[in-house]
Amino acid sequence: MVLDLAGALLPREESTSDKFLELMRDPFGQKLVSNAILVALYTSLGVSFGIFCLFCILRPFNAVVYAPRLRHADEKHRPPPIGKTLWAWWNPIMKTKEDFVCEKIGLDGTIFLRFTRMCRNIFLVLGVAGCAILIPVNVVKSKQLQEEGNFAQGEVIFLMTPLSLSGDIYWVFVAVAYLFDFVICGFLWWNYRAVHRLRRKYLDSPEYQNSLHSRTLMVTDIPRSLRSDQGLVEITDTLRTTPEVPRASIGRNVKDIPDLIEEHETAVIALEGVLSKYLKNPNKLPAERPMCKPSKKDPEYTNKDEKVDAIDYLTARIQRLETQIKDIRETVDKRDAMPYGFASYETLESAHSVAFSAKNKHPKGTTVRLAPRPNDLIWKNLPLDPKTRRWRRFINNLWIALLTAGYFIPNALIAVFLAKLNNLAFIWPSFGTLMEKNPNFWAVVQGIAAPAVTSAFYYFLPIIFRRLSIKAGDLTKTSRERHVIHQLYSFFVFNNLFVFSLFAAGFSFIAAIIKATKEDGKSFMQAVDDYHLFKQIMIALCNVSPFWVIWLLQRNLGAAIDLAQVVNLAWGSFSRKFLNPTPRQLIQRTAPPPFDYTSYYNYFLFYSTVALCFAALQPITLVVTAFYFSIDVWMKKYLLMYVFCTKTESGGLFWRVLFNRFLVGTFISNLMVALMVGARVDASRWSMLGVMVPLPLLLLGFKFYCKNTFDNSMRYYTKGETAKGSEAPPPISKESRRRDRVAVRFGHPALYQKLTVPMVHEKSRHLLGELYRGRLDGDIGTTAGYSDVYSMKRMSKENPGKTTGVTAPFEFIAESNMDFENFKDRPEFSDEHGGEGSVYGHVSRPGTPMDSERGRSSSRDSERTYSADGGDGVTYPKGYHSTPSALREYSPSPSMDGGQREQYQLRDETALLHEAAPMGRMTPTREYTPYSSDGDRQDYFRGGR
């Protein structure tokens, strides 16, 4: 009873439906034998070793691809230096300890490496135990049955499966199920403790202790009567765990600004692409100017299909969008409050004790939780009310369920027809004739089409799930990624494991029932009883197990490709030579790319689940999986230390998702053993199944034990309340409270985000005066300064008396400066490659203060707070004076004395609405210096910097 997948085509006289059904019963189209596994092993190891040697040779000469973190990270986060020899990278990877690595790559990267090591250790132990116990039992019993003539001769690979076993021998499998569960739970418990230690160390770190978000609460679902700063204080006071009064800030309605900024950035990037292609050779421009279709979101154009001049259109659209953003920013204040806000305490202990007290409670109908990092928030979902969020979550789950359940149809068609075009030709004669005319061409298509279609779908699948999660109302990017891991895992297990593995058994069952009812005249129930469904399922799983061995062997090839960065290296060379990349794209390619934790976690969980499911059916899957993790654990360590960065640091919050999914995989493994027992045991079947009943209960109990033991102390720095009767803390000085700037630090980025400026190659500077018909000599990122007079020569500010060579506020980048090193202090680049500049040191944000005590940023972007005519002093937005209680703490009235004016100037550095049109100007009576008389640094404004 060995694997015998279809090898011959059906006779021509059979109907198309019969042919189709026969093909679906046998989707693989070839035999999987021991030789195929050996070929896969040799091929995987050989190609992987070749790619590994390529990495060793190329690494010393291409630090941009193989060590960008070493080039750009600050002193605290910079990994150990590595030499130019082929094996110089080995010692830093093998000798660095976990605590050292955690300091360099962050807690998320450290937990990823720990999870990988845990998988390696689990499957090493399970592989030894499974092969030592199960393989001898299976092989000896199968050989015995062969000698007795009760089992046909077959491949060695099938002798290692329980395909021929029956009876009481399955007590061994029940015992192994218990052994596996105890081993897995033991490793999970050990690593849960380690993650708990790392998390507590993270909470005690100066970086976390000194951050504003660590002592800030986020309050959502606020009723309309409490939507004010004072209302937030009332909500937190109901919890009564600390005498401290928080500094509160209610959210503001930013209207359409986020959408407009997104459209503006899209237009700028499109303009950069058009100019990069058009100005590829500045000395020989194309005969025709580039054309494009107007944006579907542009109300200025009614005919969206009519092509217009791309440069003129995009520059005009950028101008209109900047004007809209400026106008709307002027109207923003707190009078239109939103149902969310933030409350910051002076001490971390107070914030965490209040958050713990609010756990599973809803004071005054609100939800109070610890605030995430500001860059982790999904701002557009914060205003959603609970009812809307529940409905969206229901619709999201419905769409994901339909996508997961419905994908088996295209998956089956790809496996049957696209992977083997002969099957398609068999039921479509005209296509068969076409194949006979060009056999070589269609052979290439057959080898590329199925992998390409499948890979493309799996590439876009996480993107689809991310968008669905955002639509469902996730409040943070971290929670979105956790949900995507769960959704991807469910999708892969259902479609790529269950449906694929049971494909042949399912269609064989359908064909047998149809044959029995139509030809033999049996009833449906009688046909089902005669088929022995569970036995056929177990046979199908044993027969398909060699495929999963081959599939797991090929994962080593993917790990080697990741290490060698083959895709990034090839794509960078190809695009630079053939695709006319923009300066922005060239700069981004030299930056450390963000690590896709979601996809890698999903792959690792799926590999683990496959190995656990087939552990009892084909024990060598455990050995192959252990071999994969043993190699990948140090490959990923190199990548995280020297290549990749964490885009948004969650502080290790992925662990619970991984823990729960691993328990799910263990539970599925127990179900597989129960299926084997139910299919192959007669007399003592129910006794064995009864003994296995405690297994899922033990897994459930273990989950709740770990949750109750570790989760609260991992999440909250402290759970205790302030002692009753204790004295209130001393009054907090205004200067100390000023540094919190909760309204700014947790203000919507749309209020202060710097608008993207088009980047152009330096070699094209002399042509832009003729090509660009937008604003003249505007400061980079400003929203004012437009002019219709673009043909006049403008005077150069750098060289008085000389004319400038350009009439537009582009940022010109020389070839030698197109490196991330020169732009890592700018949020538009650092946020995508390190998360708020945490890897590269402190990044200055125009209009936003720093968490640490420091003066006004010296970044050139901050000069945009000066008046438009270049004089001394600062400018304020139009709506600022009309809303004294909403937008400011001190009055900027001209009647202020010197001390008040200086105090206000210190306050104005937040400059939330610095992009707005100027209203007035205040000239300082003296020039402020960055240091006061006592040597302390202070904020200052002075003209002509």
N, C-alpha and C positions, 0 to 999 in steps of 0.2 A: 504494500500500500504506500508507494512512494510517489513523489511529485511527478505528474505527467501532464504538463500544460500543453495547449494545442500546438500541433506541429504541422498539420495538413489542412488545406482549405476544404470547404464543404463542396459537394457536387453541385454542378451548375443548375440542376433541375430543382433544387430546393428554393423555396420562396425567400424573398428578401427579409421578411420578418424572422423566419427560422435562422437565416444566416446571421442576422443581427443578434438574436438571442444566444446563438452558439458562441459568437465572438465575445459577448458580454460575460458569458460563463468563464471565459479564459482570457482575461485582459492582458496577461503578461507576454504571451506570444513566444516564449522561449524557455528552455529548461534551466533551472538554477542548480548547478551541481558543485561538487567539492572543488573541481578544477577552476570554476568561475570565482570561487572565494579566494583561491590561491592567486589567480590572476589579479583580482582586485587588490589583494594585499601587496603583491609585488609592485603593481602599478602605483598604488597610493604611496607606498614607502619610497619608491624610486623617484617619482615626480616631486614629492615633498622634499626629499633630500636635495634634489637639484635646485628647487626654489630656495631652500635654506642656504645652500652654497652661494646662490646669486645674491641673497641678502648679505651674507658675510663679505662678499666682494664689493658690493655697491655702498654699503653703509658708511665706510670711512670717507667717501667722496661725495656724499649727498646728505648733509646734515639738515637741509631744508625739509626733506621727506622723512628721514629716519631719526632725527633728534630735534624737532622744533621747540620742545619744552626746554631743552638744555640751552637753546639760543635765546629764548625770550623770557623765561620765568625769572622772578626776582630771587634774591639770595635765599630767602626762607623756603621757597618752593622749588628751587633748582635742584635737579637730581645730581648724583655724583658724576663728575666728568669721566669720559671714556676716551681711550686712545684711538689711534688710527690702525692698529693691527687687527687682523681678522677676528681674533677671539677676545679683544679688549672689553667687549660688552658683557662677557660671561660673569666675571667676578662681581661687578656691581649688582647684577641681578640675583646671583646666588647667595651673596653674603649680607645683603641688606635685610634688616629685621622689620617686623610688622609696624612697630611704633615709629620707626624712622620713615617707612614708606607712607604711613598715615599722615605725617607732617608734610610730606612732599606732594601727595596726590589727593589728599582729602579723605573723608570718611567713606563716601560713596565708593570710590575706587578701592579702598582697603577692604570693604565688605565684599565687593565683587571678587577680589582675589581670594579672600577667605572662603567664599562660597565655592569657588572653583577648586580650591584645595580640599574642601569638605567632600565634594563630589568625587574627586580622585581617591581619597581615602576610603570612602564608602564602597566604591566599586572595586577597589583593590581587595578589601576584606571579603565582600560578597563574591567576587570572582574566584578567590581561593576556596572559600567555603562551598560555593555552588559547583565548581568543577571537581572538587575533592569528594563531594557527596553524590551529586545528581548524575554526573557523566558516568561514573562506574556503574551505578544502578541501572541507568538506561542502556548502556552498551552491553553489559552482562546479560540482562534480561532479553534484549533484542537478539543477541547471538544465540541464546538458548532457544528462543522461539524459531529462529531460522533453522537450527539443527533439527528441531521437531517438525519443520515444514509448515508452521503456522504463520510464518511471516516471510514475504518475498525478499529476495536479495535486492539490495539497493545501495545507494551512495552512503559513504561513511558518515556524512553530515547528518543523515536522518537517523542513524543509529544512536546519536546523542540526544534525540528527542524522545519523549514518552509516547510516541505514535503507536507502539505495539503493546504498551503496558496496560494492565487491567487488574482489578482486584485489590487485595490488601496492601500491595506494594505502594499504593498511594499514601499510606500513612507517613512514608518518608517525606513526601511533598508537603503534607500538613505540618510536620515538624520543621521543615526548612522554611515554611512561611512564617512560623513563629520566630525562628532564628533570624531571618532577614528583618522582620519588624523590630526586634530588639536591637539589632546592630544599627539600623537606620535611626531609630529613636535615640540611641545612645550618642551617635554623632551629632544629631540635631540638638540634643540637650547641651552637649559640650560646646558647640559653636554658638548656641543661644547665650550661654554664659559669657563667651568671649565677645560677642557683639554687645552684650550689656555692658561689659567693661569698657569697650571702645566708645560706646555711646556716652557713658558717664564721664570718661576722660574728655570727650568732645564738649560736654556741657560745662566742664570745669576749665576749658581752655580760655586763655585771654581773648582770643578772637571772638568766641561766642559770648563771653561775659561782658565784653565792651561793646557789643553790637546793640543797636536800638531795638531790633526786632525780637531779641531774646527776652526783653522785659515789656513787650507790648502785646496787648490783646486785640484781636479782631472781633468785632461785634457785627453780626448780620441779622437780617429780618427785623429791623427796628421798626416799631409802629410809628405812624406819622406824628403822633403827639410827642414823641421823644427824639425826633430827628434834629438834635442840636448838640453842641458840646456839653451843655449842662445835662441833657437827657442821657448821654453816654455815662456821665458820672453817676447819675441816679441808678442806672442799670447795674453798674459794678458795685455800688453801695449795697444793693440788695443781697449780695453774696456775703458781705460782712466777714471777711477773713483777714483784713489788714487795716490799720488806721490810716494808711497812706491814701491820699487823694490823687488819682491819676491825671495826667495831662491828656485831654481828649481832643479829638478832631473828627468832625462829621464829614462824610464824603460829599463831594460836590458834583453836580450834574455837568459833565463836560460836553454834552450834546453830541454833535457830529464830528468833533475834532479828531478822535481816533481814526475814523473811516477816512477823513480827509487827509490825515497824515499818511495813512497807508497808500492812498491813491497818489499822493505827492511822491512818495518814495518809489512807487512803481513807475511813475512818469520819469523821474530822474534816472533810474536804472535803465529804462528804455532809451532815454536820450543818450546816455553813456554808450549803450550798445550801438546805436545808430552812428554816433560820431566816431566810435572806434573802428567800425567797418568802413565808413566813408573817408576817414582821414588816415587810413592804413598807410598810404603813401602820400604825405602832404605835398610833395612836389609834382604829383601826377594824380589829380582828383578824377573820379569817374565822370563821364560825360553827363549823366543824369543825377539829379539830387534824389536821395532816398524818399520813398513814399510809405505811407502807413494808413491804416483805417482808424478813425476816431474811436476812443474808448466808449464802451457801451454805457458807462456811467457819466459821460460828459453831456450835460444838458444843452450845451452850445451847438451841438450838431444833431440834427434830426435824422439825416441819412447816414446810418452807421456803416453802410457798405461802400460809400464813396471814399476813394483814396485821396489823401491830402499830403502836402509836403511834410515829411516827418519832423525835420528840424524846426520849422516854423510852428507846427502844431504843438509839439511837445514843449517848446519854450513858452508858448502862450498858455498852455494848460498848467504848467508849473507856476506861472505868474498868477493865474486865476485862483489856483488852489492855495497859494501862500496868502493871497489877499483874503480869501474866505477864512483861513485859519486865524489870521490876525484879527479879523472882525469879530469872530466868535469868541476868541480868547478874551477880548475886552469886555464881554458881557457875562463872564463866569463869576459867580460869587456864591456864598453859602445860603442865600435866600431860597434857593431851590435845592434843598438838602436831599441826599439819597438815603436808602434804608441800610446803610452800612457805615462803619466808622472805626476808629482806632483809639485805644486808650493806653498810654504809656506810664509805667510806674518808675520810681526812682531806683528800686532794687529789683533784681531778677527774682529773688525769693517771693516777693509780694505778687508779682505777675503770675508766677507759676502756681502759687497757692490758690489764687483766685481762679485761674484756669482749671485747676483740679477740682475745686469746689463746684465749678459750673459744668463739670462733666456730666453728661446725660440729663442736664437740667436746661430749662429755657426761661430764664428770668424775664418777666414781662413780655413773654412771647418771642424773645430773641435767642440767638445762638452765640455763645461766647467761647472762643477758642484762642490758643496761642497764635500770634500773628506769624506768618511765614516771612521769608525774605521778600522785600518789595518786588524784586525781579522775578519772583516765583508766582506772583498773583496773576490770575486771568481776570483782568479788571472788568471786562464787559459782562461777566457772569455774577459779579457781586450784587448788583441791584435786583436779581431774580428773587421772587418770593417763593416760599416753600411749595406752594401748590403748583406753580409753574415748573419748578425744578423736578418735582415728583412726576409730573406728566411728561416732561422731556426725558426723564430717565426711563420711564416706561416705554416711550416710543423708541428710544435708543436701544434698549434691550430687545425690543421686538425686531428692529432692523438687523441687529447683530445675530439674533437667532435665525432669522430668515436667510441671512448671508451664509451663516455657518451650515445650516441644514441644506440650503439650496446649492451650495457649491459642489456637492458630490456629482451632480449631473455633468457640468463642464469638466470636472476632474476625471470622470469616467470616460467621457468622449476623448479627452486628450490622451489618456492612457491607452485607449483601444485604437483610435484612428490616427491621431497626430503623431504618436510615437511609433506607429507602424503603418505607413501609408498603404501597404498591401491590403490591409483590412478595409480601408476606405475604397480602394480600387475594386475590391471584391464585390461590394454592394453597390458600386457606382461604376458601371462598365465604361462610360465615356471618359471618366478620369483615368481608368486603367489604360485606355488607349493612349492618352496623353503621357502617362508614365513610361510606356514602352518606347515612345519617341525620344524622350530625354531622360534615360535612367540615371545618368551621373548627376544631373541637376537635382532631380528629386531625391536622390540618395543624400545629397548635402542638405536639402530642406528637411528631410526626415531626421537627420542628426542634430539639426539646430532648432527646428521649430518648437518641439515640445519643451525642451529646457528653457528656450527663450521666453515662451509664453508663460510658463510656470514661474520663472524667475521674475519676470515683469510684474506678475500679479502679486507675488510675495513682497516685492519691493514697495508696491503701492498699498499693500494691505495695512501696514502700521499707520500710514498717512491717513487712510480711510478711518481707521479706528480712532485716531487722535481727533479728527474733526468731529466724529460722532460723539466722542466724550466731551468735547467743548460744547457742542450743541446740547448735551444732556445737562450741562450746568456745573461742571467741575470748577472749583474755585481756584485751584493752584495747578501749576504744571506738574508738580510731583504727584498729586492725586490722579491727574490725567494719565501719567505714565504708569502708575500702579494699576489703574483700570485697564490700560492697553495691554499690559502683561497678562492680566487675567483673561482678557478677551482673545488675545493671540494664542494663549495656551489652550483654551477651550476649542478654538478653531482648529489648531494643529492636531490635537488629540482626537477630535471627532473625525476630521476629514483625512488626515495623513496617517492616522493609526487605525482607528476602528473601521472606517469605510474602506480604506485601501486594503487592509488585511482581511476583511470579511467579504470583499467584493466577490470573489469567486464562489464562496459558500452561499452568499445571498442569491446570486443569479442561478446557481445550480439548484438551489431550493425552489426558485420560481419555475425553472424549466421542468424539474421533476414533478411539481404539483400540476402544471399544465398538461404534461404528458399523461400522468396518472388519471386525471379527470376526463381528458378528451379521448385518449386512446384506450385506456383500461377500464373506463367507466366507473372509477371509484369516486366516493364522495370526498369533499374537501378535507374533512376531519380525518377520514381514514388515510388519505394520501399524506397528511401531515404526520400521523402516527408511524406510518411505514418509512418515512424519510429519515427519522432519528436526527432531528435538527441539531441538537447539542453535540452529538458525535461528529457530524459533518463540519460543524464550526471548529471543533478542536482539530480535526484533520486538516482543515484549511489553514488554521493558524500554524500548525507544525510545518506544513508545506511552504508557507510564505516566510518562515523564520530565516532561511538562508538569505533572502533578499535584504532583510534588516541587518544581517551581519555585514553584507557587502556595503550597504548604505552607511553604516557606522564606520566602516573602514575608510570610506571616502571622506569622512569629516576631517581626517588629518590633513588632507589636501587643502581644505578650506582654511584650516588654522595656519598652514604654511603661507598661503596667499595673503592672509591678514598680516603676518609678520613681515613679509617682504614688501607690503604696500604696493602690490603689483598694479592694482587698479588706479591708485592715485598717481603712481609714477608714470604709467602709460597714458592716462588721461591728461595729466599736466603737459607732457611732451606733445601729445597730439593736438590739444586745444591751442597751445601757444603757437604751433606751426600752421594750423589750418583754420582756426575758428575766430581769430581776431579778438582775444579777450580784452576786457576793459582794464584800466589801472586798478579799479576796485577789486576785480576778480583776481588779478595777479597778486595783489597784496593779501587777499584772503587765503590764497593757496600757500603762502609761506607761513601761515598761522597754524598753531596746533589745532587739528580738527576735533570737534566735540565727539565724545565717545557715546555710542548708541546703546546705553544700558538696557533699554527695553528689548531690543532685538536679540542681543546676546543672552540676556537672562531667559528669554523665551526659548532660544535654541538649546541652551543648557538644560532647562527644565524638560524640554521635549526629548532630547537625547536620553536623559535620565529615566523618563517615563517609559520610553521604548525598551530600554534595557531592563527595567524592573518588570514590565509586562511579559517579556519573553525570557526572563530569567529561568523560570521553571520549564519552559518549552525548549529553549536553546541556551544553555548556560554560558556558551562562549561569547554571547552578547555582552555579558558582564566584563569579560576580559578585554574585549575590544573597546568598550566604553572607558574602562580604567586606563587603557593605553592612550586613548585620545585625551583624557583629562590630564594625564601625567605629562604629556607633551605641551598641551595648551596652557597649563598653569604658569609656566615660565615665559611662554610667548606673550601671553596677555600681560604679564608683569612688566616686560620690556615696553610693550606698547603704552601702558598706562603711565609708566615712569618717564618715558622719553618722547612719545609721539602724541598721544591723545590728552585732552583736558575734559574736565567735567563742566558742562555748560551751566547747569543749575544745581548747585549742591543742596541735597535734601537732608544731609546729616544722618545718613544711614537708614532712612525710612522705608527702603525697599525690602528690608529683611523679613517682615511679617508676611508679605506676599510670597516670597520664596519659600518660607517655612510651610505655609499652608498648601502651596502647590506641590511641594515634595511629599507631604502627607497624602495628598490626593493621588499622586503616582503610586505610593505604597498601597493605598486602598485598592486601586485598580489591579495591582499585582496580586493582592489577596483574592480578588474576584476571578482572576484567571485561574488560580489554583482551585477555587471552588468550582469553576466550569469544568476543569479536568476531572475532578472528583465526581461531579454529577453526570458526566458523559461516559466515564469508563469504569465506575464502581457500581456494583449491583447490591450485594448483600449488606455491606457495611457503609453504604453511601450516606445514610442519614446520620450515622454516628460520626463520621468524619466531618460532615457539614455542621453538625452540632458543636463539635470541638472548635471549629473555625469561627463560630458566632462571636466569641469574645474579641476577636482581632480588631474589627472596626470600632468596638466600644473602647478598647484599650487605646487606639489611635486618637479617638475623640477625647478621652480623658487626659491623654498626654498633651493634646493641644490646649485644653483649658488650664491644665497645670502650668504650662509655660506662660500662658497669657496672664494668669493671676500672679505668677511669681516675678515676671520680668517687665511686663509691658508698661505699667504705670511709672516705674522708676526710670525706664528708658525714655519716656515721653516728657516727664516733668522733673525739673531740678529738685523741687521739694513738694511734698504733699501736705505738710503740716500747716496749721493755722498760727497766726501770731497770738502769743499768749494773751489771754484776757486780762485786762487791767494794766497792761503794759502802757508805758507812756508813748504818746505819738512822737514821731521823729521831729527834729527841729525844723522850723520853716526853711523852705528851699529858696535860695536866692534867685532873682530873676535871671542873672547871668547863667547860672547852672541850668535853669529851666529852658533858657534860650537855646542851649546847645542841643536839646532834644529835637526840636523842630519836627514834631510828629506830623503836622499838617503838610510839611514839605516832603519829608522822607517817605511818608506813606500817602503822599498826594498822587493823583493820577498822572502818569508820565506825559499825557497829552498836554498838560499845562505848562511844562517846561522843556519838553523834548526838542532838541536842536534839529531843525529841518535839514535833510540830506542835501549836500552840495554836489553838483556834477563834477566828476574827476576826469581830467583830460590829460593826455600825454603832453609833456613839455614841448615836444617837437612840433605840435600843432598850434602853438600859441599865436603865431603870426596870422593864422587863417581865421581865427574865431571872430575877429572884428567884422568880417564880411559875412560869416555864417550865422552868428547868433544875433537875434533881434529882440532880446529881452531887456532886463534891467541893466543899468550902467553903473559900474564901479561900486556895487553894493557890497557891504561887508559880508563875509561868508556866513551864510545861514540867516541873514536878516530877512525880514518880511517887508521892508520898505525900500524906497530908493528906485522906483521904476521910472522909465522915461520912454517916450515915443521917439526921441531923437537918437537914433543909433548910428547915423552916418558921420556924426561929428567926431573928431579926434579928442580923446580925453587926455588930461594932463597927468603925468606920472607923479605919484606921491613920493616914491623913492628917489627920483631924479628931478628936482624942480626945474621947470623950463623945458622939460622933454615930454614928448607925448608917450602915452602908454601904448603897448602893443596889443591890447585886448580891450574889448568893450563889454565884458560880462564877468560876473563874480564866479568864475570857475576856480577850481583848485587844480593847479598844474603840478603834475608828478613827473619828475625826471626818471629815466630808466634806472639809474643807480639807487633811487630812493623807494622803489616799489618793493618794499619789504615790510613785513608786519612789525618789525622792530621799531620802525619810525612812526607807527600809528597805534601801538598797543595801549597808549594812554587815552585813546578816544573811545567813548562808549559805543559808537556805531560799529566799531570793530571788536572791541574787547568783550562786549556782552555776548557775542556769538561764539567767542573762543576763550571762555574762561569764567564767565559769570561775574559781571561787575568788577572786572579787573582783579579778582582775588589772587590770581596766579602771578600777576605782573606788578604787584604793588598797588598803591592807591590811585584810582583813576578819578580825575576831576570831571565833575558834571556841571555844565553851565546852568546856573540857576538853582542848584541843589546843594545843600551843605554837606559836610562830611560828618561821620559819626564821631570822629576824634576832634579835639579842640584845635582848630587851626584858623588861619586868617583867610582872606579872600583869595580864591584860586588865582594862580598866575597864568592860567591857560589863556591863550589869545582869544578863545571863545567868549571869555567873560567880558571882553571889551565891548561886547554888543549891548551892554547896559548903559553905555554913554549916549549922549545926544547925537542925533543924526548929522549935525553940522560939524562935528569934530571938536566942539568946544569943551570946556571943563564942566564937570558936574555929572549928575545922573538923571535919568528920565524915569517916569512912572506911567503905568497904563491909565487909560482914560477913566475906567470904572473904579480906580483905586480910591479916589477921594470920596466917592459917593457911598462907599460901604465900609465905614471905619471899623465896625465890629466884626465884619466878616472876613476881611482880607489882611488885616494888620493889627498889631498890638499897640503901636505908638503912632501918634499923628505926625504927618510930615508937614505940618503947617509952617509957613515962613516965620511965624512969631515965636518959634521955639528958640530957647537959648542954646548956647554952644554945646552944653552937655547933653541936652535932649536931642539936638540934631545929630550929634555923634552917636548917641545911643540908637537913634533911628537908622542911621547909616549902617550900623552893625546889623540891625534887624533886616535891612533891605537886601542883604546879600542873597537871601533866598530867591528873589527875583523870579517868582513863579511865572509872572506874565511879562517877562522881559521882551518877548517877541512882539508885544503890542505896539501900536503907534504911539509916539511921544506926546505927552500933554504939557508938561512943564519942565523946568530945569532949575536945579538948586546948585548954586556955586558955593563950594566950601570956602570958609573964611581963611583957612590955612591948608597947607598940604600935609596930609597925614603920612606918617611913616609906619612901616610894618611893625615897629617895636615901640612900646611905651617907655616911659622914663625908667621904669623898674625892670626893664629887660624882657617883659612878657610880650609875646606876639599879639598884635591886635589887628582887626580888620581895617581896611583903609580904601579910600577912593582918591584917585588923582588923575588928572587928565594927561593926555599925550604919552601914555605908557608905550 
